[in-house]
Amino acid sequence: MSFLVPALAVLVSLLIAAIIILFIGQNPIKAYGVMLKGAFGSRIAWADNITKMTSLLLTGLAVGFGFRAGVFNIGAEGQMAMGGIFAMLVGLNMGNVPPVIAIPLTILAGMLGGAFWASIAGWLKAQTGAHEVITTIMLNWIAYHLTNYLVSGPYTVGIGIPKSPEIAKSAQLPPLLTAQASTVPSGIIIAIVAAIVIYIVLDKTTVGYEVKAVGFNPYAAEYGGISISKNVVLTMAISGALAGLAGALEVMCVHHRIFGAFTSDRGFDGITIALIGQNNPIGIIFSSFLISSLRAGSNSMQTVGVPDDIIVIVQGIIIFFVAADRIIKTWIIKASKLGKNKNISNYQRR
């Protein structure tokens, strides 16, 4: 059921989007064919797809980990930005440091930046009861304006779009593959390893057990001797570290610098990815690939007269059906019962 619900939600959303494409006078089969070609049709398409997937996977893990503890971390956008800022600040000073030291330090800095930013909301919730949805949204805006300040003021360089200097070569992660002007970031390996680690933590460790216990029933968990406050702060810190890692890898693999709004709403996309993946780290790997493929192929749809906003509609419909999973489950149960009744009636006729 955990696989069928998101899978059916995706299929239904694509069907509804196809009807919308028909209404605007375009051919949905042709549009989807172009979209698939734009996502998988060449090495450049694959490079763009995997580049998008890397940060989406990590922000999805960040949100999903929080959901498992009953914490609604809506701040992955700001935590990713802070991760990029911390990685940039450290990476700029790694010029005389060998890559074997510079790369881990820069990654660690990004994770600490995201963990610190998320821990603020976690501490406020644990100590004052401030709801994490409100505090994380406010922290998103602070991180956004802080990024703009840094690239427009003390760390600005060049002309045109406000941006920071490039980090040192020793702090940059080498690409896995190069396709003309595009590259496949090696950060995707780190992101997948992070998903596997989070899966092990949640399902095989005491920390994971306590986090899930607080998420299922905080009062029962507290009665069993589990500290709710500690686990809320810890959950937010781990969640923020994952989002911060997304920002660090964006700096180290893709742009090698920061600029205003370099997160491109991928922190908010993490909510979609976590819901589609049912908050399961392995499921989030596949859901992040789905969303990155839709995003990578959406630009190609414009060549046949279909606006890329259709993909936003698809994403919204997927969220609706996954969030209202009882609708999908009811469809599956009814279809199953109908199939059983047909088999029984056929057997009786024989």
N, C-alpha and C positions, 0 to 999 in steps of 0.2 A: 504493500500500500504506500509506503514512504517513497517508492520509486514511481509508482503509477500516477500518484497525484500530481507531482510537478511535470511529468512527461505529458499527461493528458492536458494539463493547463497550458503548456507550450503549444501543443497541437491546436487546441481550441483558439488560442490567441492568434495564431498564424492564419487560421481559417477566417476569423472575424476581420483581421487585417486585409485578407484577400478580398472580402466583400467590400471593404472601404476602398480598396484600390480599384475595384470594378466601378464603384460609384463615381470616382473621379475620372473615369474613362480610360483606364489603363489595363493592361493584361497582367493579372497577378502571377501567372506561370512564368511569363517573361521576366517580370520584376524579380521574382524569387530566384530565377536562374541567374540573372545578372548579380544578385546579391551573393549567391554562393560562389560565383566566379570571383567576385571582389574580395571574398574572405579566404578562398582556398585555391584560386586559379593560377597563382604564380608564386615564386619565391618571395617577391616583394609583398604580396598579399599575406603570405604566412608570417613574414617578419612583422608586418603591421599588427596582425592578429595576436601574435605571441607577446609583442610589446604591450598591447592593451591588456592582455590577460594577466600579466605579471602583477601590476598594481591592483587590478580588480580582484584577483585571488586573495591578496593580502588584506584588502579592506573588507572583503567578504568574510574572511576568517576573523577579523577584528570584531565585526558586528555580530557574527554567529557565536563567537565565544562569549560575548556579553549576554546574548539571548539565553544561552544555556544556564546562566546563573540568574536569570530573571532580571538582568540589567539592560536597559534600552540605551545602548551607546549610539547616539545619533551624531557623535562628534568625530567620527573617523576622518572627516574632511579636514578639520582643524589639526587633528593629531598627525595626519599625513603631512600637512604643511609644516608642522613643527619638526617632524622627522627630517624633512628636506632642509630646513633651516639649520638644524644642528649638524647634519651631515655636511652641508656647505661650509659652515664655520670651521669644522675640523679638517675637512678636505683641503681647504685653502692653505692650511699650514703643514701639509704633508709633503712639501716639495723635496726635502732631503731625506725622507723616510722611505725605506724599501717597501714595495707593494705588499709583501707578506705581512707587514705590520700595519701599513697605512689602510689597507682595505678592511681588515677586521675592526680597526679603531673607528673608521668612518661609519661602518654598519652599526657598530655598538652605539655610537653617538646618535644616530638616527633613531634607533630603538629607544634609547633613554629619553630623547626629546619627546617622542610620542607617549611613552609611559608616564613621564612627568606631567604632561598636559592632561592626560586622561585621569591621573591620580587626583588632580585637583577636584574634578567632579565626583570621583569616588569618595574622597575624604569629606566633601560637603554633604554627600548623601548619608554617609555613615555617622557623621557628627551632628548634623543639623536637620537631616531629613529632607534637604533640598532635592527636588526631583532631578534625576540625571538628564532627562530630555531637555529641560529648560537650561540647565547649566552647560551641557555640552553644545547646545545651539549657540549660546552666548560666547562660549570659548571658540567656536568656529569663526565667528566674526572677529574676535580679537586676533586670532592667528592670521586670518585673511589680511587685516589691516597692518599687522606687524610685518607680514611678508612684503606688502606694498611699500611700507616705510623703508625697510632694509634695502630693497632694490631701487628705490627712488632717492635714497639719501646716502647713508654711510657705505653701502656696498655697491653703489651704482657704477656701471662701466659702459663706455661706448655711447652711441646715440640710438634713437629709435625707441623700441620697446624697452622699458626699464628692466634691467637684468643685472645679476651679480657677475663677478669674474668666474671663469672656469676653475673648477677644483684641480688640484695637482694631478698630473698623469698617473702618479703612483697610487692615487686613491680611486682611479676609474676602473670599473670592472671591464675586462675585455669581452667583446661579443662572441657568441657561439658561432654564428655564421654571418657573412656579409652578402647582401643581395643588392648590387648597384649602390644606391645612396642609402639603403635601409640596412639595418642590422637586426639579428635575433639576439636579444639580451641574455646574457648568462644568468641574470637575476631570476629567470623563470625556474632554474634549478633550485635556487635558494627558497623561492616561494613554495614550490612543491614539497621540499624538505620541511619547511615550516608547517605545512598542512599535515604532514605525516606526524610530526612531533606533537602538534596540538591534538591530533587524534589519539596518540598514545597517552598524552597527559590526561585527557578527558576520560578515557576508557580503562586505563591500566594503572592509575596512580591514586594515592589518597587525596591529593590536591584536587584532581578531577572529580572524585567522588563527592568531596565537600562542596565544590562549586555547583555540581548538578543537584545536590541535596538542597542547597539554598534556593536554587532556581525552581525546584519542584514544590517545596513547601518550607519557607524560611522559619516558620514557627516550630514545625516538627524538627527541623535541623538544629535550631537553637536548643530545643528541649533535649536533643541527643548530644549536646556538648559542642556543637559547631558554632564558631563565632561568626555571626552575620556581618558585623562591621569589617572584620579582617578580610573576609572573602569578597565583600563588595569592593574594597580598595584593591585587593589583589587582582580580582577579575578585571577591573578597569585598567590597572597597570599593564597586565598582559595584553588586553585588548588594544590599548594605546601603543604598546611596543610593536604589535603587528602592523598597525596603521603607520607608525613611524618608520618601520622597515620598508613599507611601500614608498614613502617619501624619500628615504635614503637611496633605494634602488633606482628611483626615477632620476635622482641627481647623478648617481654613479654610473648608470647604464645608458640613459637616454639623452638628457640635456646637458649634463656635466655642470650645471648651474641652476639657480632658481630665478624665477621671474613672477610677476603678479599673476595669481590664479593658476599656477602651474599644476595644481591638483585636478583641474577640469571636472569637478563634481564627482570624481571617482569614489570619494568617501561616501557620498550619498548612494551611488550605485551599489556599494557594498551591502546596503539594506536589501535591495532586490536579490542580490546573489545569495545572501544568507538565507532568505526566505525560500528561494527556489531549491537550494541545497539542503533544506530542512535542518539547518544549523549543524549539519554533519560535515566535518572537515573534508572527508573524501567526496561527499556530494558537492561541496563548494568548489572543488577543483573542476568538476564537470559544468556546474552552473556558471562559473566565471568564464569558461571556454565558450559556452553558449552566448553569453552577453558580449564577449569580445568579438565573436564571429559576427553577431548581428551588427555591432558597431562598425567593424571593419568593412562589412559588405554594404552598409547603408549608403555610403558615398557613391558607390557604383550605381545604385538604384536611380539616382538623379539623372543619369545619362539616358534613361528611358522615360523620363517625365514623372517619376514617382518621388515625392519629397522625402528626405531622410527622417522627417518627423514621424513617418509611419512606424519606424523602429521604436520611437518613444511610446507610441500607442500600444505596440506589441508588448513592450516592457510593462506598461501600466496594467494591461489586461492580465498578463502573467501574474503580477503581484496580487491582483484582485482574486483570481481563482486559487492561488496558493494560500493566500490569507484566509479565504473562505473555503478551506479545503473540505468542509462538510458537504458542499455542493458536489464536488468531484467524487467524493467517497460515495455519496448517494447514487450518483450515476453508475459508478462501478458496481455497487451492490445490486442495484436494480437490473443491470445488464447480466450480472452473474445469476440472479434468480430467474430471469427470463430464459437464459440458456439452459438452466437446470430443468425448468418446467417443460421446455420444448423436448429435452431428452427423455423426460418421464413420459410425456404424451406419445412420443414416437415409439418408446418401448412398449407402452400399453397397446398401441395399434398392432404391433407385431404379435 
